[in-house]
């Protein structure tokens, strides 16, 4: 028991657009590091956990990640994100700030606490929000975020920002 069991299963998204709950017998099987192998490249795809409650934003972000060759997992709020990270740590988290229940700032603080105690490995957390004021950026950084991205998402800028933290397939 990890103390965060009161949520619905997280959703995993990959090519093609097939939604599978964690533990689904037909879901792709991860390797020992927790991610699918990319046989063409001989290395595993990066795994990004998208934490977003808005359906339209989910669809756009998941499509962008898929087009980049990134394995995307989805959590709809902070509590689901904590569970998903404890179940399988991602390579990076894209975290919405305003969500029902546990918001992105609180979730980032808790993830950093879990990393600090050794219960989770280190990984970058990038804020993903429509709030672009300097005070919003500062709140994200104080909560433990590594960067602050603003919506609406732009494919090229998202790819460039993720490329700072991940080896994106097909990108030199």
ABEGO torsion letter per residue (X at the ends): XAGAAABBBBBBBBOBBBBBBBGBAABBBBBAAGBBBBAAAGBBBBBBBBBBABAAAAAAAAAAAAAAGBBBBBBABAAAAAAAAAABBBABBBBBABBBEBBAAAAAAAAAAAAAAGABBBBBBBBBBABABAAAAAAAAAAGBABBBBOBBBAAAAAAAAAAABBBBGBX
